[in-house]
Amino acid sequence: MIYTAEVVWIFMLCRREYDINVKAMDNYYDEPERLGWMNGVIICTLVLAFFNLLQYHVLPVGIPLRIANTLFYIYFFIRILDYIPTFLSIEEVTPLDAEEKGRTTNAKSGETQKKQYYYPDNIPTVVAKWTEKKQFCRENLTITDVAGQMNTNRNYLSAYLNHSLGLTYSQWLNTLRVEYAEELFRENPGKNISEVGNLVGIPEVYNFSRRFKQVTGMSPQKWLKTL
C-alpha cells in the first residue's frame, strides 16, 4: 500500500514538473523543443512500477519484466544524453518564469493576498509597433530577443502576453506569423508553402504546416482551397 502511494505521488510530482517546464519553454522559444517523449517516459515508469508490484503477488513475469526494465532504462539513458542541451535550456528558462507571475501585495483588510500581474502601461503600444514592422518574421526568436528589440524586459512582455492576451509567447508569435502567411497567400497566389514559410520565419514545411493548423484549424493545403 505504501509502495503504491509513493508511486502515485512521484507520478503526480513528475507530471506537475513536466507541465511547468513545457509551459516555461513555450513562454521562451518560438518553436519549443518537443518534449512529448518525456511524458511517455513518465507513463511507462508508472506502468513498469505497477507490474513490478504485481509480480510479487499475482504475475509470474520476473524475467520478461527484468528485460523490459533493462530496455526501458537503456532507452531513457540514451534520450537523456541526447537532450542534455534541452535540459540546460530548461534550467536557464524556468527560474525567471516565477517572476512573470507578477507581484504579490498584501490586501488592506484581512491576511489574504492578491496577485497582480504587472507590466508598464506602454507595453501594448510597444508590442503593436513591433508587430507593424513584421519583425516576427525572423527565425529562432526567443522572448529575450523580442523584449530587447522592444527595449523592455522579458518578464513584462511575458506578463502582458499571458494575462492580457491569454497566450504563451510561442502561441502569440506563431499566430502573428500564420496571420501574415494568410495575407501573403491572398496577395501572392503563385507562392508555394515553402516560400511563404521562409518569408514568415518558419522555413521547415512540416513545422509551418503544424503551426498553421494549430492557428487556423486546417492544413495550409486545405486552407488554400478556400481562396
C-alpha positions, 0 to 999 in steps of 0.5 A: 500500500505504501509502495503504491502511494509513493508511486502515485505521488512521484507520478503526480510530482513528475507530471506537475514538473513536466507541465511547468517546464513545457509551459516555461519553454513555450513562454521562451522559444518560438518553436519549443523543443518537443518534449512529448517523449518525456511524458511517455517516459513518465507513463511507462515508469508508472506502468513498469512500477505497477507490474513490478508490484504485481509480480510479487503477488499475482504475475509470474513475469520476473524475467520478461519484466527484468528485460523490459526494465533493462530496455526501458532504462537503456532507452531513457539513458540514451534520450537523456544524453541526447537532450542534455542541451534541452535540459540546460535550456530548461534550467536557464528558462524556468527560474525567471518564469516565477517572476512573470507571475507578477507581484504579490501585495498584501490586501488592506483588510484581512491576511489574504493576498492578491496577485497582480500581474504587472507590466508598464502601461506602454507595453501594448503600444510597444508590442503593436509597433513591433508587430507593424514592422513584421519583425516576427518574421525572423527565425529562432526568436526567443522572448529575450530577443523580442523584449530587447528589440522592444527595449523592455524586459522579458518578464513584462512582455511575458506578463502582458502576453499571458494575462492580457492576451491569454497566450504563451509567447510561442502561441502569440508569435506563431499566430502573428506569423500564420496571420501574415502567411494568410495575407501573403497567400491572398496577395501572392497566389503563385507562392508555394508553402515553402516560400511563404514559410521562409518569408514568415520565419518558419522555413521547415514545411512540416513545422509551418504546416503544424503551426498553421493548423494549430492557428487556423484549424486546417492544413495550409493545403486545405486552407488554400482551397478556400481562396 
